[in-house]
Amino acid sequence: MTKVKVGTRFQVVVPREAREALKLSPGDRLKVGVEGNAVVMLIVRAAELRARASIGFAEGLHRANAIDAGAKKFLTNDTRLARGDLGLEVQLLHDLGR
């Protein structure tokens, strides 16, 4: 985790490692919120997935990154992620080989 400084206008710079890992570009939109003691920034595409499927932060982020990377399937053991049309086919791991 990288430390960042809050500027005089309450701006922060997203560290390069995070920008590259999330494939952020200038102009991308983020939603900012508070969860417990943490400031959370969600890429809007992940936030939209979370809202449509009522899934958690990590699940939405993983799914959005898979879509951005051009994945055709999302492999998981979490049956909650198999519901709804979220732009990616979901394959439950326990169903593989059947």
N, CA, C and O atoms as a GROMACS GRO file, in nm:
protein
  392
    1MET      N    1   0.085  -0.116   0.000
    1MET     CA    2   0.000   0.000   0.000
    1MET      C    3   0.091   0.124   0.000
    1MET      O    4   0.189   0.129   0.074
    2THR      N    5   0.057   0.220  -0.082
    2THR     CA    6   0.136   0.342  -0.096
    2THR      C    7   0.070   0.457  -0.022
    2THR      O    8  -0.052   0.472  -0.027
    3LYS      N    9   0.150   0.537   0.045
    3LYS     CA   10   0.098   0.657   0.111
    3LYS      C   11   0.085   0.769   0.010
    3LYS      O   12   0.170   0.784  -0.078
    4VAL      N   13  -0.022   0.849   0.022
    4VAL     CA   14  -0.040   0.967  -0.061
    4VAL      C   15  -0.072   1.085   0.030
    4VAL      O   16  -0.116   1.066   0.143
    5LYS      N   17  -0.049   1.203  -0.020
    5LYS     CA   18  -0.073   1.325   0.057
    5LYS      C   19  -0.200   1.392   0.005
    5LYS      O   20  -0.222   1.400  -0.116
    6VAL      N   21  -0.281   1.441   0.097
    6VAL     CA   22  -0.400   1.518   0.060
    6VAL      C   23  -0.355   1.662   0.038
    6VAL      O   24  -0.298   1.725   0.128
    7GLY      N   25  -0.383   1.714  -0.081
    7GLY     CA   26  -0.343   1.851  -0.114
    7GLY      C   27  -0.435   1.954  -0.051
    7GLY      O   28  -0.534   1.921   0.014
    8THR      N   29  -0.400   2.081  -0.072
    8THR     CA   30  -0.478   2.190  -0.012
    8THR      C   31  -0.621   2.194  -0.062
    8THR      O   32  -0.709   2.246   0.007
    9ARG      N   33  -0.646   2.142  -0.181
    9ARG     CA   34  -0.784   2.136  -0.235
    9ARG      C   35  -0.842   1.997  -0.216
    9ARG      O   36  -0.937   1.959  -0.285
   10PHE      N   37  -0.787   1.919  -0.122
   10PHE     CA   38  -0.831   1.783  -0.088
   10PHE      C   39  -0.819   1.686  -0.206
   10PHE      O   40  -0.896   1.591  -0.216
   11GLN      N   41  -0.723   1.710  -0.292
   11GLN     CA   42  -0.696   1.620  -0.403
   11GLN      C   43  -0.588   1.521  -0.365
   11GLN      O   44  -0.499   1.552  -0.286
   12VAL      N   45  -0.597   1.401  -0.422
   12VAL     CA   46  -0.492   1.301  -0.404
   12VAL      C   47  -0.454   1.248  -0.542
   12VAL      O   48  -0.535   1.249  -0.635
   13VAL      N   49  -0.331   1.203  -0.555
   13VAL     CA   50  -0.285   1.142  -0.679
   13VAL      C   51  -0.290   0.992  -0.661
   13VAL      O   52  -0.237   0.938  -0.564
   14VAL      N   53  -0.355   0.923  -0.755
   14VAL     CA   54  -0.360   0.777  -0.751
   14VAL      C   55  -0.221   0.727  -0.790
   14VAL      O   56  -0.172   0.760  -0.898
   15PRO      N   57  -0.157   0.649  -0.704
   15PRO     CA   58  -0.021   0.601  -0.734
   15PRO      C   59  -0.013   0.525  -0.866
   15PRO      O   60  -0.108   0.458  -0.907
   16ARG      N   61   0.102   0.537  -0.930
   16ARG     CA   62   0.123   0.474  -1.061
   16ARG      C   63   0.091   0.325  -1.059
   16ARG      O   64   0.028   0.274  -1.152
   17GLU      N   65   0.134   0.254  -0.954
   17GLU     CA   66   0.109   0.109  -0.947
   17GLU      C   67  -0.041   0.080  -0.954
   17GLU      O   68  -0.083  -0.013  -1.022
   18ALA      N   69  -0.121   0.159  -0.884
   18ALA     CA   70  -0.266   0.140  -0.885
   18ALA      C   71  -0.324   0.177  -1.020
   18ALA      O   72  -0.410   0.107  -1.073
   19ARG      N   73  -0.277   0.288  -1.078
   19ARG     CA   74  -0.327   0.330  -1.211
   19ARG      C   75  -0.301   0.223  -1.314
   19ARG      O   76  -0.388   0.191  -1.395
   20GLU      N   77  -0.179   0.167  -1.312
   20GLU     CA   78  -0.145   0.066  -1.410
   20GLU      C   79  -0.221  -0.064  -1.387
   20GLU      O   80  -0.270  -0.125  -1.482
   21ALA      N   81  -0.231  -0.106  -1.262
   21ALA     CA   82  -0.302  -0.231  -1.231
   21ALA      C   83  -0.449  -0.223  -1.270
   21ALA      O   84  -0.507  -0.322  -1.314
   22LEU      N   85  -0.510  -0.106  -1.252
   22LEU     CA   86  -0.653  -0.088  -1.281
   22LEU      C   87  -0.678  -0.033  -1.420
   22LEU      O   88  -0.793  -0.015  -1.461
   23LYS      N   89  -0.571  -0.005  -1.493
   23LYS     CA   90  -0.581   0.051  -1.628
   23LYS      C   91  -0.660   0.181  -1.629
   23LYS      O   92  -0.746   0.202  -1.714
   24LEU      N   93  -0.631   0.268  -1.532
   24LEU     CA   94  -0.698   0.397  -1.525
   24LEU      C   95  -0.637   0.492  -1.627
   24LEU      O   96  -0.517   0.487  -1.655
   25SER      N   97  -0.720   0.579  -1.681
   25SER     CA   98  -0.676   0.680  -1.775
   25SER      C   99  -0.730   0.815  -1.729
   25SER      O  100  -0.830   0.820  -1.658
   26PRO      N  101  -0.663   0.924  -1.769
   26PRO     CA  102  -0.720   1.055  -1.737
   26PRO      C  103  -0.863   1.065  -1.787
   26PRO      O  104  -0.893   1.025  -1.900
   27GLY      N  105  -0.950   1.116  -1.705
   27GLY     CA  106  -1.091   1.127  -1.741
   27GLY      C  107  -1.178   1.014  -1.689
   27GLY      O  108  -1.300   1.028  -1.686
   28ASP      N  109  -1.117   0.901  -1.647
   28ASP     CA  110  -1.197   0.793  -1.587
   28ASP      C  111  -1.265   0.846  -1.462
   28ASP      O  112  -1.213   0.933  -1.393
   29ARG      N  113  -1.382   0.792  -1.435
   29ARG     CA  114  -1.457   0.838  -1.319
   29ARG      C  115  -1.445   0.737  -1.206
   29ARG      O  116  -1.442   0.616  -1.227
   30LEU      N  117  -1.438   0.791  -1.084
   30LEU     CA  118  -1.431   0.709  -0.964
   30LEU      C  119  -1.544   0.752  -0.871
   30LEU      O  120  -1.580   0.870  -0.867
   31LYS      N  121  -1.598   0.658  -0.796
   31LYS     CA  122  -1.690   0.689  -0.688
   31LYS      C  123  -1.610   0.681  -0.559
   31LYS      O  124  -1.531   0.588  -0.541
   32VAL      N  125  -1.631   0.776  -0.471
   32VAL     CA  126  -1.557   0.781  -0.345
   32VAL      C  127  -1.654   0.764  -0.230
   32VAL      O  128  -1.759   0.829  -0.226
   33GLY      N  129  -1.619   0.678  -0.136
   33GLY     CA  130  -1.705   0.656  -0.021
   33GLY      C  131  -1.620   0.618   0.100
   33GLY      O  132  -1.498   0.612   0.093
   34VAL      N  133  -1.688   0.594   0.209
   34VAL     CA  134  -1.621   0.556   0.333
   34VAL      C  135  -1.678   0.423   0.378
   34VAL      O  136  -1.800   0.406   0.386
   35GLU      N  137  -1.589   0.328   0.407
   35GLU     CA  138  -1.628   0.200   0.464
   35GLU      C  139  -1.548   0.181   0.591
   35GLU      O  140  -1.428   0.154   0.587
   36GLY      N  141  -1.616   0.195   0.703
   36GLY     CA  142  -1.546   0.186   0.831
   36GLY      C  143  -1.448   0.300   0.845
   36GLY      O  144  -1.487   0.417   0.846
   37ASN      N  145  -1.321   0.265   0.855
   37ASN     CA  146  -1.214   0.363   0.874
   37ASN      C  147  -1.139   0.392   0.745
   37ASN      O  148  -1.034   0.455   0.747
   38ALA      N  149  -1.191   0.346   0.632
   38ALA     CA  150  -1.119   0.356   0.505
   38ALA      C  151  -1.193   0.442   0.404
   38ALA      O  152  -1.316   0.438   0.396
   39VAL      N  153  -1.116   0.518   0.328
   39VAL     CA  154  -1.171   0.587   0.211
   39VAL      C  155  -1.160   0.488   0.096
   39VAL      O  156  -1.054   0.432   0.071
   40VAL      N  157  -1.270   0.467   0.027
   40VAL     CA  158  -1.274   0.369  -0.082
   40VAL      C  159  -1.304   0.441  -0.211
   40VAL      O  160  -1.399   0.519  -0.219
   41MET      N  161  -1.223   0.414  -0.313
   41MET     CA  162  -1.248   0.468  -0.447
   41MET      C  163  -1.281   0.352  -0.538
   41MET      O  164  -1.203   0.258  -0.550
   42LEU      N  165  -1.395   0.359  -0.602
   42LEU     CA  166  -1.437   0.254  -0.695
   42LEU      C  167  -1.436   0.308  -0.836
   42LEU      O  168  -1.484   0.418  -0.863
   43ILE      N  169  -1.380   0.230  -0.926
   43ILE     CA  170  -1.392   0.265  -1.067
   43ILE      C  171  -1.540   0.257  -1.099
   43ILE      O  172  -1.607   0.163  -1.056
   44VAL      N  173  -1.592   0.352  -1.171
   44VAL     CA  174  -1.736   0.356  -1.195
   44VAL      C  175  -1.787   0.226  -1.254
   44VAL      O  176  -1.896   0.182  -1.219
   45ARG      N  177  -1.711   0.162  -1.343
   45ARG     CA  178  -1.760   0.036  -1.401
   45ARG      C  179  -1.776  -0.070  -1.293
   45ARG      O  180  -1.872  -0.148  -1.299
   46ALA      N  181  -1.687  -0.075  -1.194
   46ALA     CA  182  -1.701  -0.170  -1.084
   46ALA      C  183  -1.821  -0.133  -0.997
   46ALA      O  184  -1.895  -0.220  -0.953
   47ALA      N  185  -1.838  -0.004  -0.973
   47ALA     CA  186  -1.952   0.041  -0.892
   47ALA      C  187  -2.084   0.008  -0.960
   47ALA      O  188  -2.180  -0.030  -0.893
   48GLU      N  189  -2.089   0.023  -1.091
   48GLU     CA  190  -2.211  -0.010  -1.164
   48GLU      C  191  -2.242  -0.160  -1.153
   48GLU      O  192  -2.357  -0.197  -1.135
   49LEU      N  193  -2.140  -0.244  -1.163
   49LEU     CA  194  -2.161  -0.388  -1.147
   49LEU      C  195  -2.212  -0.420  -1.007
   49LEU      O  196  -2.303  -0.500  -0.990
   50ARG      N  197  -2.152  -0.356  -0.906
   50ARG     CA  198  -2.194  -0.379  -0.768
   50ARG      C  199  -2.341  -0.345  -0.750
   50ARG      O  200  -2.416  -0.419  -0.687
   51ALA      N  201  -2.383  -0.232  -0.805
   51ALA     CA  202  -2.521  -0.188  -0.789
   51ALA      C  203  -2.618  -0.282  -0.859
   51ALA      O  204  -2.725  -0.312  -0.806
   52ARG      N  205  -2.583  -0.326  -0.979
   52ARG     CA  206  -2.673  -0.413  -1.056
   52ARG      C  207  -2.688  -0.550  -0.994
   52ARG      O  208  -2.795  -0.611  -1.006
   53ALA      N  209  -2.584  -0.601  -0.929
   53ALA     CA  210  -2.588  -0.739  -0.881
   53ALA      C  211  -2.586  -0.751  -0.730
   53ALA      O  212  -2.588  -0.862  -0.677
   54SER      N  213  -2.582  -0.639  -0.661
   54SER     CA  214  -2.574  -0.641  -0.514
   54SER      C  215  -2.458  -0.729  -0.466
   54SER      O  216  -2.475  -0.815  -0.380
   55ILE      N  217  -2.340  -0.706  -0.524
   55ILE     CA  218  -2.221  -0.779  -0.484
   55ILE      C  219  -2.127  -0.684  -0.412
   55ILE      O  220  -2.143  -0.562  -0.420
   56GLY      N  221  -2.029  -0.739  -0.343
   56GLY     CA  222  -1.936  -0.660  -0.265
   56GLY      C  223  -1.829  -0.590  -0.348
   56GLY      O  224  -1.819  -0.610  -0.470
   57PHE      N  225  -1.751  -0.509  -0.279
   57PHE     CA  226  -1.645  -0.430  -0.342
   57PHE      C  227  -1.547  -0.518  -0.419
   57PHE      O  228  -1.522  -0.495  -0.537
   58ALA      N  229  -1.490  -0.617  -0.352
   58ALA     CA  230  -1.388  -0.701  -0.415
   58ALA      C  231  -1.446  -0.776  -0.535
   58ALA      O  232  -1.381  -0.786  -0.640
   59GLU      N  233  -1.566  -0.829  -0.519
   59GLU     CA  234  -1.628  -0.904  -0.629
   59GLU      C  235  -1.653  -0.814  -0.750
   59GLU      O  236  -1.627  -0.854  -0.864
   60GLY      N  237  -1.702  -0.694  -0.726
   60GLY     CA  238  -1.726  -0.600  -0.836
   60GLY      C  239  -1.597  -0.560  -0.905
   60GLY      O  240  -1.592  -0.550  -1.028
   61LEU      N  241  -1.493  -0.538  -0.827
   61LEU     CA  242  -1.365  -0.499  -0.883
   61LEU      C  243  -1.304  -0.612  -0.965
   61LEU      O  244  -1.253  -0.589  -1.075
   62HIS      N  245  -1.308  -0.736  -0.913
   62HIS     CA  246  -1.254  -0.851  -0.987
   62HIS      C  247  -1.330  -0.869  -1.118
   62HIS      O  248  -1.270  -0.892  -1.223
   63ARG      N  249  -1.461  -0.859  -1.111
   63ARG     CA  250  -1.543  -0.880  -1.230
   63ARG      C  251  -1.518  -0.771  -1.334
   63ARG      O  252  -1.502  -0.800  -1.453
   64ALA      N  253  -1.513  -0.645  -1.290
   64ALA     CA  254  -1.487  -0.535  -1.383
   64ALA      C  255  -1.349  -0.549  -1.448
   64ALA      O  256  -1.334  -0.523  -1.567
   65ASN      N  257  -1.249  -0.589  -1.370
   65ASN     CA  258  -1.115  -0.607  -1.426
   65ASN      C  259  -1.113  -0.721  -1.527
   65ASN      O  260  -1.045  -0.712  -1.629
   66ALA      N  261  -1.187  -0.827  -1.500
   66ALA     CA  262  -1.195  -0.939  -1.595
   66ALA      C  263  -1.257  -0.892  -1.726
   66ALA      O  264  -1.210  -0.927  -1.834
   67ILE      N  265  -1.363  -0.813  -1.717
   67ILE     CA  266  -1.428  -0.761  -1.838
   67ILE      C  267  -1.332  -0.671  -1.914
   67ILE      O  268  -1.319  -0.683  -2.036
   68ASP      N  269  -1.265  -0.580  -1.842
   68ASP     CA  270  -1.170  -0.489  -1.907
   68ASP      C  271  -1.056  -0.564  -1.975
   68ASP      O  272  -1.004  -0.519  -2.078
   69ALA      N  273  -1.016  -0.677  -1.918
   69ALA     CA  274  -0.906  -0.755  -1.975
   69ALA      C  275  -0.950  -0.841  -2.093
   69ALA      O  276  -0.868  -0.907  -2.156
   70GLY      N  277  -1.080  -0.842  -2.122
   70GLY     CA  278  -1.131  -0.919  -2.235
   70GLY      C  279  -1.161  -1.064  -2.203
   70GLY      O  280  -1.171  -1.147  -2.294
   71ALA      N  281  -1.175  -1.096  -2.075
   71ALA     CA  282  -1.206  -1.234  -2.036
   71ALA      C  283  -1.342  -1.276  -2.092
   71ALA      O  284  -1.433  -1.194  -2.106
   72LYS      N  285  -1.354  -1.402  -2.124
   72LYS     CA  286  -1.480  -1.456  -2.175
   72LYS      C  287  -1.560  -1.523  -2.063
   72LYS      O  288  -1.683  -1.526  -2.068
   73LYS      N  289  -1.489  -1.576  -1.961
   73LYS     CA  290  -1.554  -1.644  -1.848
   73LYS      C  291  -1.495  -1.594  -1.719
   73LYS      O  292  -1.380  -1.550  -1.713
   74PHE      N  293  -1.577  -1.601  -1.614
   74PHE     CA  294  -1.534  -1.567  -1.480
   74PHE      C  295  -1.550  -1.692  -1.395
   74PHE      O  296  -1.661  -1.740  -1.376
   75LEU      N  297  -1.439  -1.746  -1.345
   75LEU     CA  298  -1.441  -1.868  -1.265
   75LEU      C  299  -1.447  -1.834  -1.117
   75LEU      O  300  -1.370  -1.751  -1.069
   76THR      N  301  -1.540  -1.897  -1.044
   76THR     CA  302  -1.557  -1.867  -0.903
   76THR      C  303  -1.625  -1.983  -0.831
   76THR      O  304  -1.685  -2.069  -0.895
   77ASN      N  305  -1.616  -1.984  -0.700
   77ASN     CA  306  -1.693  -2.076  -0.619
   77ASN      C  307  -1.811  -2.005  -0.553
   77ASN      O  308  -1.891  -2.068  -0.484
   78ASP      N  309  -1.823  -1.876  -0.575
   78ASP     CA  310  -1.927  -1.794  -0.511
   78ASP      C  311  -2.053  -1.795  -0.597
   78ASP      O  312  -2.058  -1.731  -0.702
   79THR      N  313  -2.155  -1.866  -0.552
   79THR     CA  314  -2.279  -1.878  -0.630
   79THR      C  315  -2.351  -1.744  -0.644
   79THR      O  316  -2.430  -1.727  -0.736
   80ARG      N  317  -2.326  -1.650  -0.553
   80ARG     CA  318  -2.390  -1.517  -0.564
   80ARG      C  319  -2.345  -1.445  -0.689
   80ARG      O  320  -2.420  -1.364  -0.744
   81LEU      N  321  -2.224  -1.473  -0.736
   81LEU     CA  322  -2.172  -1.405  -0.854
   81LEU      C  323  -2.226  -1.464  -0.983
   81LEU      O  324  -2.205  -1.407  -1.090
   82ALA      N  325  -2.294  -1.575  -0.975
   82ALA     CA  326  -2.348  -1.640  -1.094
   82ALA      C  327  -2.483  -1.583  -1.135
   82ALA      O  328  -2.532  -1.612  -1.244
   83ARG      N  329  -2.543  -1.503  -1.051
   83ARG     CA  330  -2.676  -1.450  -1.085
   83ARG      C  331  -2.664  -1.317  -1.158
   83ARG      O  332  -2.568  -1.243  -1.140
   84GLY      N  333  -2.763  -1.290  -1.239
   84GLY     CA  334  -2.769  -1.162  -1.309
   84GLY      C  335  -2.679  -1.156  -1.430
   84GLY      O  336  -2.580  -1.229  -1.440
   85ASP      N  337  -2.714  -1.067  -1.521
   85ASP     CA  338  -2.633  -1.046  -1.641
   85ASP      C  339  -2.536  -0.933  -1.613
   85ASP      O  340  -2.575  -0.816  -1.607
   86LEU      N  341  -2.411  -0.969  -1.596
   86LEU     CA  342  -2.311  -0.867  -1.567
   86LEU      C  343  -2.206  -0.859  -1.676
   86LEU      O  344  -2.093  -0.815  -1.652
   87GLY      N  345  -2.242  -0.899  -1.796
   87GLY     CA  346  -2.152  -0.885  -1.908
   87GLY      C  347  -2.041  -0.987  -1.919
   87GLY      O  348  -1.945  -0.967  -1.994
   88LEU      N  349  -2.053  -1.096  -1.844
   88LEU     CA  350  -1.948  -1.197  -1.846
   88LEU      C  351  -2.008  -1.329  -1.802
   88LEU      O  352  -2.080  -1.336  -1.702
   89GLU      N  353  -1.980  -1.435  -1.877
   89GLU     CA  354  -2.029  -1.567  -1.838
   89GLU      C  355  -1.959  -1.612  -1.710
   89GLU      O  356  -1.838  -1.596  -1.696
   90VAL      N  357  -2.037  -1.667  -1.617
   90VAL     CA  358  -1.980  -1.714  -1.491
   90VAL      C  359  -1.980  -1.866  -1.491
   90VAL      O  360  -2.082  -1.929  -1.521
   91GLN      N  361  -1.867  -1.925  -1.458
   91GLN     CA  362  -1.854  -2.070  -1.447
   91GLN      C  363  -1.819  -2.101  -1.302
   91GLN      O  364  -1.716  -2.056  -1.252
   92LEU      N  365  -1.905  -2.178  -1.235
   92LEU     CA  366  -1.877  -2.219  -1.098
   92LEU      C  367  -1.773  -2.331  -1.102
   92LEU      O  368  -1.784  -2.425  -1.180
   93LEU      N  369  -1.673  -2.319  -1.017
   93LEU     CA  370  -1.563  -2.415  -1.017
   93LEU      C  371  -1.610  -2.557  -0.990
   93LEU      O  372  -1.558  -2.652  -1.048
   94HIS      N  373  -1.709  -2.572  -0.903
   94HIS     CA  374  -1.754  -2.710  -0.871
   94HIS      C  375  -1.831  -2.773  -0.989
   94HIS      O  376  -1.856  -2.893  -0.987
   95ASP      N  377  -1.868  -2.694  -1.090
   95ASP     CA  378  -1.935  -2.746  -1.207
   95ASP      C  379  -1.837  -2.788  -1.318
   95ASP      O  380  -1.878  -2.850  -1.416
   96LEU      N  381  -1.710  -2.754  -1.304
   96LEU     CA  382  -1.612  -2.789  -1.407
   96LEU      C  383  -1.600  -2.942  -1.413
   96LEU      O  384  -1.598  -3.010  -1.310
   97GLY      N  385  -1.591  -2.993  -1.531
   97GLY     CA  386  -1.575  -3.137  -1.549
   97GLY      C  387  -1.704  -3.215  -1.545
   97GLY      O  388  -1.703  -3.338  -1.556
   98ARG      N  389  -1.815  -3.146  -1.531
   98ARG     CA  390  -1.944  -3.216  -1.531
   98ARG      C  391  -2.001  -3.220  -1.668
   98ARG      O  392  -2.109  -3.275  -1.688
   0.00000   0.00000   0.00000
